[in-house]
Amino acid sequence: MIKRQALWHPSPPAPWGHAWPFRPCLQAILALGCLVAGSALAEVRALVIGIDAYQHGSPLKGAVSDAQDVAQALRQLGVTDLTLRLNQEVTRDRLAEDWRELLARAQSGDTLVLTYAGHGSQEPERVEGNEQDGKDEVLLLAGFSDTGPGTRERLVDDELYQWFREANDRGLELLFVADACHSGTLTRGVDPRAGGGRVRYSAYTITEDELDLPIPTPAAGGSGGEDLPRLTFLAAGQENQKVPEVDLLDTQGHPSPRGALSWAFARALEGQADQDSDARLTRDEINRFVRANVRAIAEARQTPNLLPMGDEGRVVLPVSAATTRSTTLAQWPEARVRILASDERSAAALAEELTGISRVAEGEDADLILDLRARQAISGQGDVLARDLVRPALQTLIDKWRGLEKLKFERLGDRLTMRVLPNDGTHRQGEEMAFEIDDIRLPYLVFFSLSGDGTLNFHYPLPDDPETLPPGRPVKVAFKVTPPYGADHIIAVASDQSLGELTALLRSLDGKPAPRPAVEAVIAAIRQGRRQLGLQGLYTAP
């Protein structure tokens, strides 16, 4: 668990990530481009790609759902010139033809949207000294293989640059969204009892390459994207992060593995990122919306990054034609639980005893893994949630998971941005770390944490804390890691009115395993008036 040490207002936080040059990093190309408001006759034209079924590589489960969701949201915006390519339709030759046709139909001032959900990768640069890290960044297509004709089925950053440069020079605005990663490591390790987890990255070594690309000229790379002023990006994750698939909802509202970036981007297109309700999305609105929601949804395993930084007020998309789809969950979700026990009788007896669960077998997707032999609980993403568990704590742990899942779909457009300092890794016994809450627009703030077994720890406001905080300034809290270890989740609520009733209830639950009444009280509070909600997990170990 975490114990509060101090609270203060720091200087405005440093921006996430780095301002990478354009071509040397597909992390900058895997991105959202800025749609600048043009003439009334300007059109938005889109090519949307999703690949789950790789002929020669590890499959994904959510990339097709991502593409379908983004396509649906674009159509709600009134986009009629939209081509959707899925799985085996995604070949190199077909995409090149789709892009040429898109360019041919476009007029100056139009916006071209290219979105990609699937595997990314990285390979040695084609021209020595052409990349800062010595690597070309690559998008892998459905038929890719590391030998033979399948080596052609990939898109390299050099050629994507040429696609965008031609469009830019013709006076076209560009938007490129790619829910993939090209390098990096996992923010935290994946416990093998969770089954390994799925990430959108595939490593390979090509011995005989049949992809014949022209050698890029020095001018092709640019120095920082200044020769492509009509292009802006939103990276799926930081340079040192692999991008996981997480459990969300498909276009029908059914549970489905997804890419967190695509899911949040589609919700932004529906209008939920429009903070000032002016029917336009600015770069800043999209950046804040996507960053806060992706971090909450993906348990801080990835942090998207808007590039290039600056010009925050630039208009990105109109949303007046969008129909916002409700994303709140009517009921508390059921947890899919795998039980590891010394014998089937013990596992079956526990499954009968617990409520709010469905038991799943080995090899099936699980939200929680209960290891009775080790007295531990593991999340479906591979994090150790709790250690040294006693049997009564299993139900409150499940109630905590169900409550957090419900909160992930609340107040999407009114999110506090939250992060752990110095990083989102696993923090050890006795370590001092900090937690920061940003984008606070309202003066009254309450926050608490739920430890791995569901025990509530109240953090703010304590009796000596000020009643209100100055909006617009981040709040940083110092913590020390103490037993018990596992996953602590901080839940924060900001309001334009006093939260005295919520504060009193949470204080009365301090030190008690009470996730359900705490979450229910938070939901009741945030569903009225002006409110902001923040969620952040942090992970500890001995």
N, C-alpha and C positions, 0 to 999 in steps of 0.2 A: 504494500500500500504506500501512499505518499502522505507526508506530514508537512503542512504549510509552515514555512519559515518566515517569509517577508513578502510584502506587496508594495510595488511602486510603479510610477509612470515613466517608462523609458522614452528616449528619443524615438521618432518614427522608425519602424523597422526597416532594415535593408531589404531591397527587393529580392524576391525568390530567384534563385538561379543566376545565370550569367547572360550577358548580351552577346551571344555567339555571332560571328559573321554568318552570312547567308549560306553559301554552298558548303563550307567545311563541316557543317553539322546538320544531318537530317533531323536532329532533335529540334532544330529551328524550322525545318521544312515540314515536319510532322505537326501540322498546325492549322490554326484558324486564321484566315486572312480577313482583312478589313474591307467591308463593303462601304465605300464612300457614297454619300447621298449624291446621286447624279440627276439628270433631267427626268421629267415626269414620264418620258417615253422609254427610259432605260429598262432593260430586261435583266432578270436573274436566270442564268442557265446553269444546270448542274449535271455532274457525272458522279454517281455515288457507288462505292465499291465495298463489298464485304465478302471475306473468304474464311470459311470454317474448314472445308474439305480440301486439304493439301494432298496431292497424289503421292508424294514421296516424303512427306514430313509429318510432324505431330499435328493432329487436328486441333482446332479451337471449337468452342461451343457458342460463343456470343457475337461473333463478328457479323454474321448474316442478320441477326436481330438488330445489331447496331445500325447497319446500313438501312434496313427497313424502317427503323424508327426515325433516323435522320431524313430519309426520303419523305416519310409521312409529314414530318414537321415542316419541311420545305414546301410541300404541296399546300399545307395549310396557310403558308405565307403567300400563296398565289403563284408559285413557280410551276409552269406548265412544260417548259423545255427541260425535262429531267430524264436522264438515262440511268437505270439501276442495273448494275452488273453484280451477279452473285456466283460464288464458287467456280464451277468449270467454265462459266462464261468469261471469267477474268483471264484473258490471255494477253500477252504483250502486243500482238498485232491488232487485236480488237480494241484495246485501250488507246493505242496510238491513233487508230481510225476514229474512234469516238471523240478524242480530243481535237483532231483536225476538223471534224464536222462541227464540233461546238464552236471552234474559232471561225469557221466559214459562216455560220449563222449569226454570229455576234456583230454588233455595231459599237462604235466608239461610245464609251460611257456605260455599256453593259457590264455585268458582273459574272464572272465564271467561277463556279463552285466545284471544287474537286475534293471528295472525302474518301478516306481509305480506312478500313478496319481489317486487320490481319497481322501477319508476322512481319517484323522488321529484322534487319541484321546489319552487319558491318563486315567489310573485307578490305584487304590492303589496297591503298590508293593506286590508281592507274598511272598517275604521273607523280614521281617523287617530288615532295615538297609542296604538293598542291593542296594538302589538307593539314590543318594544325595538328591533328592527332595521328596523321599518317594513315587514316582509314577513310574509305568511301562508305557512305550510308546508303542502305538499300531497302526497297520494299519487295517482298517476295510474293510472286503470283501463284495461282493454284497449281500449275504444272511444274513448278521449279524443282530441279534436282541438281546435285553437285557434279553430275557427269552427263555427257551426251547432249542431245537437243534441249533437254530441260534446263540447261544453264542459261538459255536465252530468256527464260521466264522470270525476269526480275527487272526492276526499274532502279537505276543508279542516280545518285543526287545530281551528277553532272547533266544528265539528260532532262531531269525534272527542271533544273535551272533553265535550260534552253526552252522548254515548253512555256515556262512562266515569263521568260524574257520576251519571247515573241508576242505573247498576249499583252504584256505591259507596254511594249513599244507601239502597239496598235491602239492604245488608249483604253484598254479594258481593265476593270478592277478585278482582283483575284482573291479568292478565299480557298484555303487548302486545310482540310482537317484530316489528320491521320491518327487513328487510335492504335498505336503500335510503339514498340521501343526498338532501339538498334544496338544498345550496349548496356553496360552497367551491371550492377549486382542487385540482389534483393535487399530492401531496407532492413528487413529482419529475416533470419533464417526460417525455413519451413520445417516444422516437425514432421518426420516421416509417417507418423500415425495419421496425418491428415491426407495422405495419398499423393503428396508432391506439389499440388497446386498447378495452375495453368498460367503461363506468362506469354506475352506476344513477342517472343524473341526466338530465333532459331539460328544456331551456329552451324557453319559448314566450312569446307575447304575445297576449292575447285582446282582440279589438276589440268583439265583440258577445256578451256572456256570457248564456247561457240558464240558468245555474245560479242559482236564486233562493233565497238563504239568508236566514233572519231575522238582523237586526242583533244581534250579541252585546251583552249588557249588561255593564257594568263588572264585576259579580260573576262573570260566566261565566269570566273569565280567571283569577281567583284571583291571588295574589301570588307563591306559590312552591309550589303544589300542596298546601298544607296542608288545603284543603277536599276533597282526594282521598286520604285517608290509606291507603286499601287498594290504591293503585297504585304500582308501582315500575317503572323503565325501564332498559333497556340500549341505549344508542345505538350504531348501527353504526360510527360514526366520529366524530372530533372535528369541531367546527364548521367548521374550515378545510380539511376533507378531502372529496374525492369518493371514493366507494366503488367499487372495481374488482371485476370478476369474475376469478376465478383458477382454475387447473386443479387439481381435487381428484378425488373419487370420488363416483359416484352410489350409490343404494341397493343396487345389485348389485355394487358394488366395481369398476366400470369407470371409466376416466378420463373426467372430465366437467367443463366449466366450472361453477363454483359461486360462491355468496356465502360468503366466509370466516366471517362471523358465523353464518349459518344452519348451516353445517357444524359449527362448534365447539359451537353451542348444542345440536344434536342429539346430539353426543357427550357433552355434559354431562348430558343427559336419560338417556342410557344408563348413567350411573353413573360415568363416568371423572373427573368433577370432585369426587367424594366422597372428599376427602383423608383423613378420619378413619374412613371405612368404617362410619358409623353409619346408613346407608341414608336419609340426609336431606341435601339440599343447602341450604346457607346462602347468603345474599347474597354473603358474602365468598368462598366457594368458587367460586361461579359467576363472579364478577367476575374473580378471579385466573386461573381456568382459561381463560375466553374471551379475556381480554386477552392472555395469554401466547401462546396458540395462534394467535389471529388475526394478531398481529404477525409471528410466524414464518412463517405460511402466506402472508400477503399481502406479504411482503418489506417490512414496516414502512410500507406505503402507507396503512394505516388502523389506528387504535387505538380499539377500542370503549370505551364509557364508561358505567359503571353510575350511574344517578341515581334518586332522590336518594341522596347519600352518607350514611354513618352507619348505625348499627344492623346492623353486619356479621354478627352471629350470628343474625339473623332467619332462620327456616327458610323456604325457597322452595319446594322440591318433595320429596316422598318418592321414593326410587329403588329401594325394595326389590323392586318388581315388574319392574324393568328387567333385560333380558338384554344384557350388554355385548358388543358385536360387535367382533371383532378388527379393528384398522385397520392393523396393521403390514404392510409389503409383503414378500412372500416372496422376491422377486427384486429386483435393482437395476432401476429403471425404464429403459425405452428412451427416448432423447431424440429428439424430432421436430426435425429440423434442416433449415433452408432455407439453401442455399449461393448466395451472390452472387459470381459470377466473371465475368471478361471473356469467357469462352467456355464452352460446355457441356462440352467435353472436359475442361477443368480441373476443373469442378465434379464431373463424374462420377468422375474419377480420385480426387479427395479423398474422395468418399462411399465408394468401395471401400476406401480406406485406413483410414478411421476405424471403430472398433468401438463397439457399444452405441448405434447410431443408426438411425433410419429417415429417409430423405430425403423432404421434402415440397415441393410446388410453391408458386409464388407464389399468394397468396390463401388457402392452407390454414393452419390453426392450426399454429404452430411454437413449440417450447420455446426454441430457440436459432436465431439468424440469424448465420451466419458470412459476413462481408463480406471476401472475399480482397483486393479492390481497395484497401480502406481499412485492411486489417489490423486489423479490429475484430470483436468479438463482441457481440451484442445479445440481451437476453432477450425472451421472448414478451410480457412486460409493458412493454417499451420502455426498459429500463435498459441503458446501455453497460456491459458486464461487463468488457471488457478492451480495451486499446489496444496498438498496436505489436506485434501478435502475430507470432511466428515459427511456422513450420509444426509443429515438434514440440510446441508448447504447446497446439495444438488438441485433442489427445487428452486431456491432463490437464485442460483446461477442461471438456470433456465429462464426464470422470470426476468432477470436482468437482460439476457440476450434478446428475448422477445420485446422488451420495452425499448431497447436501443434500436432494434430494427424498425419499430413503429415510429420512433422519433426521426429516423433518417429520412422519412418521407413528409415531414412536417416543416412548414415555413421555409421552403426551398429558396424563395426569393428574399428572405429576411435572415440571412445567415451571418453569424459572427465568424470571423476568420481566426482559427486557433492553430497554434503550433508549439511543439516541444523543443526546447533548446538544451543542449547544442544540436540534437538530431532526433530522429524518430526511431532509433535503434532500441535495443534492450538495455535498460539502466540497472546497475548493480547495487547491492546492499551498501548502504552508507553514502552512496553518491549524491551529491547535490546537483540538482538540475532546475530548470526554470520552465515556466509555462506562460505563453503570451496570448492575450485576447486582443484582437484588432478589429477595425471596422465597426467600432461601437458608436452608434448614432443616437442612442437614447441614454438618459442620465441614471436610471436605476438599474443596478446589476446584482444578480444573485448567481452564485455557482457552487457546486458541490461535486463530489466524485462518488462513484460506485466501485468498490474494490472487486477483485475476482469472484468472491463468493456472494456478491450483492450487498455487502455492508456499506451503508451510507456514511460518508465523511463530509461534514459541512465546512466550507472554506470562506464564504463571503456572503453577506457582511457579518463580521464578528462585532461584539459590543463596542469596540473602540474604532471601528472603521467608519468613514464618512458615509452619510446617508445617500449622497449622490456623487457621481463622477463626471468630470468634464467630457462631453461627447467629442469624438474625433481624436482622442488620445488613447494609445494602447495601454493595457494594464499587464504588468508582468508580475508573476508570483513565483517565489522561490520555494522549492520542495526538497525534502530529503527522503530517500528511499528506505523504507523500513518493512519488516515482515507484516502481514503475509505477502507473498510474491505472486505475480501473475499479470492480469490486465486491470488497470484502473481507467475508468472512463469519466472524464470531466463533462458535466452538463451545465451550460450557462444560459441564462435568460436575461435580456435587457428589455427595459420597458420605459414608456413615457410617463407612467404613473407608478406610485409606490407598489412594491411587491410584498407588502407586509404579511399578508395571509400566507403566501407561498413560503416566505422566509420563516415564519413561525412554525409551519408544518415541518419543513425540512430540518429546522433546529431540533424539533421534538423527536425526529428520527435519527439524529446523529449517533453513530456508533451501533446502529441496529441493522440487521439484514432486512431491508425493506425496499427493494427495487420497484415493486409494483405500485404501492401507494405514492412513491416519489415520482415515478414517471407519469402516473395518472394526474397528479397535481400539476406537473409541468405542462402537460397537454391542455388541461383546463385553463391554465394561465395564458398560454400562448395563442389560444384560439379566440382571444378577445383583444380589441384595441391594437395599439402599435406595439409590436413585440419583435425581438430578434432571438434566434436560437443558435447555440453553438454546441458542437459535439467533438470530442477529441479523445482518442485512446492513447494510453502510454503503457509501456510494458516493462516489467521489473523481474529480476531473478536474483537468487542468492549470489 
